[in-house]
């Protein structure tokens, strides 16, 4: 168990060796009283904590003695404004109902989640974590979320560079940009846990039953908790996941295609381990269902396996049969959003949209008094007035470069505002979709 617990910080040896080049520095640090050393550990983020305990056997022993309290404080420093979302992902992944999540449980869970998001302080959420749960959170962040965040940023900025024909720095993000990317990943995972296949595929056996949430419920219960530009952050993550899973399907299409002679004798109907990739509707359903497995499976698709036969076995085990409705062509489709807005009573956000309430760009970063503030790209897209539309109402090409993730400086430096206006015109053919809801 100790080996598993220490692996969260990338430790493979029970006693890390101090780095020789920093011997003098280590000597001064390790000679400090234990109380001060613990304060130092508690003031680090996860990466810094990992580096220090790997470099110093003294700090490693201190960490082992105070693992729970140290990890919870480091998680808080690492996650910052995303802490509540990360805690919600953890809680939702531990759900052990025989059918996954059912409507009553989801409604109660999301009420609690919304109350926590409305709270002025989120420090107490990590304070009450058990050691095992703190380790789970840290491991998920370090081994899944952070690597995918790096891949996403590279993918989106590469696409933006191609669109603008400019050279972009894929390096450091601002704190605001980092927060947007991380919260999008965690909220996407939360949606997968609650409404998609999530982590429950194998827990329920081969004949599992997943409660088929209507896509309108996913929109009402979950997506409507967030400002529309925050939903668009998740849409951008979905676009990233879709491209990777789709490319993987293309790579392995023949290996898992039902017409492959390898499956002879396995019919009828579709042989076990084979998929109907030749049917476009079935393929799209397979794609969306596999995406709904969440970030762990997406990371597995990126990891790859050098041996082709083993790679096929891995992909075969993770590709998920058809899912009845999820996000694309589901909860954030034009049809579902229109259905929601047929209700006689409009929400506050829909009333803002009807009034075309001004929504100017006020700077990057959320306001302590006004809450979430829109990024510059969102205000440019909708002409500086409020819109509660997202998903299919925005050009899919715009999602590919993660328009709502970046600070104003990034957009102004690359002339991206002009690109956004061009893509808006092509997607809307001259009409503002909000006019349909007046």
N, C-alpha and C positions, 0 to 999 in steps of 0.2 A: 504493500500500500504506500510505503514511503516513496518508492520509486515513482508511482503514479502521481503522488502529490507534488513531488519536486519537478516533475516534467512540465508543469505549468510554466515554470520559468526557464525551461530549456536545459535543466540540469540532468546530467547522466551519471555523474559520479557523486558519491555520498559526501566527499570532501573536496570542494573545488580548490585549485591551487591559486594563490595570489599571483597576479601578473608581475613579472620581475621588473619590468621597466618602471613600474609605479611603486617599487618597494618602499622608498622613503615616505611617499604619500600614504601608502597602506599602513606603515608603522605609526604615523601620527594619528590616522583615523582610528585604528584598532586600539590605540592606547587610551582613547576617550572612555569615560565612565559608561557603563552599560545603558544607563538611562538616556544619555545623549546619543548613543549609537541607535537606540530604538527610535528616538525622535528623527534621526537622519533617515532611517528606513521608512518611517511614516510620511516623510515629506517628498517621496519619490513617486514617479509614475511607474507603470509596469515595466517599461523598457529599462528605465534607470535602475529599478530594483533588481531586475534580472542581471544586468551588467555588474552591479556591485556584489551580489551574493555569489556570482560565478568567479569574481576576482578575489574574494576574501573569504577564507574559511571562518574567520571570526564573525563577520557579518552574516554568513550563512547559518552559523549556529544560533545567532540572535534571531534570525528570521524563522528558523525552525521552532524556537521557543515561543514566538509571538505571531505565528502564521496567520491566524484568523484576523486579529486586529490590524496587522500590517497590511494584509491583502485588501481588507475592506477600505482602508484609508487610501491605498494606492489606486484602487478601482475608482474611488471618488475623484481623485486627481486626474486620472486618465480619461474617464468618461465625461466628467463635468456635466453639461446640460443634457447629456444623453443617458445619464444614470437611471432615470425612471424607466425609459424605454428598455434599457438592458435588463433591469430587474424584472420587467414584465415579460420579456422573452424567456428569462430563466424560469419564472413561475409557470408560464404557459407550456414550456417544454417538459415540465415535471408532472403534468396532468396525467392521471392513470385511469381515466374512465374507459370501460370496455369498448365504447364506440367513439373514442376521441372526445371532442367537445360537442355538447348538445346545446340548443338555444338558451335554455335557462342558465346554464353555467357560463356561457359566453356573455350574456347580458350582465350578469352579476360581476363577472371579471372585468368587463369594460367600464362598468360604473366605478369600480374601485380604481381602475387605471386612470380614468378621467379625473377623479377626485385627487389622486396623487399628482397628476400633471398640473392641476390648479393650485396645488400647495406652493407656498412661497419658498419653502426650503426642501431639499431632497436628501440632505445628509443622513437623516435617520433611516432611509431605506437600506443603505449598505451597513449601517450600524448594527442592525439586527440579523445580518446574514450569519448562518452557521459557517463553520470552516469549510465543510464540504461544498456548500453552495457558492461560497466565495471562490473556491478553487475552480468550480465549474464555470463561473462567470469569467474569471481571468483566463482560463484555458480557451473558452469559446472566442473571447476577444482576440487573444494573441495568435491563435492558430487558425481561426476562420475569418473573423471580421477584418482584422488588420490586413492580412494578405489580399483579401478580396477588395478592400478599399484601395490599396495600391494599384491593383490590376484595373479597377474601375477608373480611377483617375487617369491612368496612362491611356486606356481605351478612349475615354471621352475627350481628353485633350488632343489625342492624335486625330480623332474625327474632326474636332474643331480646327486644328491646324490645316487639315486637308480642305475644309470648307472655306477658310479665310486665306489659304495659301500663305500662311505666315509661320514663323518659327516660334514655338511656345515652350516654356519651361515646365517640364513635368515634375519638377522637384517639390519644394516646400509649398504647402497650402497655408493660407491664413487660418487663424483659429475659427473664424466663422465658416469658411469653406470646409474645414475638417469636420465641424459640427454637423453641417448639412449632409455631408456624405455618410457620416457614421449613423446619424439618426435615421436616414433613409434606409440604410442596410438593416438596422435593428427593427424598424417598423415594418419593413418588408418581411422580415423573418417572423415577426409577431403575427402578421396576417396569414402567413403560411401555416404557422402553428395552430391558429384558431379556425381557419376556414379552408386551408388546403390539405394536402397529404401530410405536410410537416414531418415531424419525427416519428409518426405512429405507424408507418407502413409495416414494419416487421413485428412490432409489439402486438399487433392484433391478428397475426397469422395470415395465411394465404387467402382465407375467406373473410377478411375483415369487413366491417361495415362502417363507412364514414357517413356521418349525417350530411345529406346533401343540402347545404345552406343555399337558399335562393340568392341569386346575385344581387337582388334588390336589398336583401338583408345585409349582405356584406357592405354595400354602399351606405345604408342607413346606420348600421351599428358601428362600423369601423371607419370608413373613409370620411364620413361626415364629422368625425371628431376633430379633424385637422383643417387648417386653412388650405385653400385650393393649391397654393404654390408648394405646400408641404406634401400634398398628395402627388404633385408632379415630380417631386424628388423621388418618390417610390416608383413612379412610372419610368423614370430614367434608369433606375436600377433594374426594373423588369426588362427594359430594352437591352441592357447589357447582358442579363441572364439569357434572354431569348436568343440573342445572336450566338452565344457560346453553345447552348444546348442544340440549337438548330444546326450549327456547323458539325457538332459531334454526331448528330443523326445522319448527316450527309456522309460523314467519314465511315460510319458503321452500317450504312443502309443495307448493303448487300448481305453482310454477315448476319443481320437480324431480320432480313426480309422473309416473309412467309413463303415466297417462291424459291428460296434457296434450296438446292437439292439436299443440303445437310439435314433438312427437316422432313425428308421423305419418310412416310410411315407415321408422321405425327399428326395427320389430319383425320377427320375434320374436327372443328373448323380451322381457326388459326392455331398452328402448332405451339406447344408450350415453349416459351423462349423466343418465339417469332412475333413480329409485329407487322401490321398492315400499312407499311410506309407508302405503298402505292396508292392508297386512298387518301386524298387531300384532307378530307374532314377528319378521318381517323388520325392522320399524322398531326394535324393541328391540335386535336384533343390530347394526344400523347405528349406533345410539346408543352402545352399549358399545364397538364397534370404533373409532368416531371419538374417543371419550374416551381410548381407549388410545393415541392418537397423541401425547398428552402436552401439556405446558404451552405449547409454541410454538404449536400449533394452537389451544389454548384461548384464548391471548392474541389470536390472529388473529380468533377469533369475537367477542371483546369489542371489538376495534378498530373493526370496522364499516367500511362504505364508503358514502359519501353517494349515489353513483350506483347505483340498484337493479340495473340489468343487470350492472354490474361486480361488485356484491355477490353476485349469484347465481353468477357465474363463479368467484369466490373460494371460496364455500361448496361449489360443485360439485366443485372440485378437491381440497378437504380432507375431504369426507365419504368415509369409508372403508367399503368393502363388508364384509359379515358376517365377524365374528371368531369363531372356534370357542373360546369360553370365555375369560373374563378374571377380573374381580373380582365384580361384582354378578351374582347367580345363578351364580357360579363359585367362586373361591377362598375368599371369606369368606361363602358361603351356609351355611345350617344343614346342608344335605345333605353338603357337602364336609367341614365340621368334624366332623360325626358319623362320617363315613367314616374320617377320620384317627384318631379316638379309639376305633375298633374294634380297634386294634392291641393285642396282649397286653402289651407293655411301655409303661407310661405315662411321659411326659416329666416332668422336675422340676416344670414348671408345672402339668401335669395332676394330679400328686400333691398339690401345694399346694391345688389346687381341691378334690380329693377329701377332703382333711383339713379343708377350710374354714379354712385357715391365716389367722390374723388379719392384716389389712392396713390399719392405721389411717392416717389422714392425718397426716403428720409435717412438713408445710410445703411450700411451693412451691420448686421447684428440685431438681436431682438431687444425691444425696449422693456425696461423694468416696469413701466406703467401701462403701456399699450399692448404688451405681449408680442407675438410673432410679427416681424416686419418683412414685407416682401423684398426680394432681391430686385436689382435694377431690371434684369431681363423680364421679370413678370410685369412690371409697370410699363415697360416698353411694349410688350406683346399686347396689352389691353389698353393702351393709350392713356395710362394714368388714372383709370377709373376701375371700380371694383368689378370683378368677375368671379363667379363661383363654378366655372366650367373647367374641366381638366380631361385627361385621358385622350379619347378619340377626338376631342374638340381642338387638340393641338397637333400640328404637323409632326408626323412620326420622325421626320428627319431632324427636327429640333430636339427631340428626346435623345438622339444619338450623341449629341455633344454636351448633354447635361446642363442645359441653359440655366436652370434655377440653382445650380450648385455654386456658381462663380461670383466673386465680388465685382463691384463696379469697375475697379481698376483693371481687372482682367479683360472685361468687355470693351472698355474704352481704348485700351492699349492695342487691341487687335481689330478694331472696327467691327466688332461682332453685332453691334446694334443694327447696323445696316443689313447684315445677314439675317437677323431675326425678323426684321420687317419684310424682307423678300420672301422668306419661308412662310410667314403669316399670310401674305397675299396669295401665294401659290396654294396654300392649304384651304383658305376660305373663299377663294375665287371672288374677292371683292366684297363679300358680305360678312358682317359681324354676327357670329352665331348667337349672341345674346339677344338679338332682335327677335328671334323665334320665341322668346319667353316673355315678351312684353305683354 
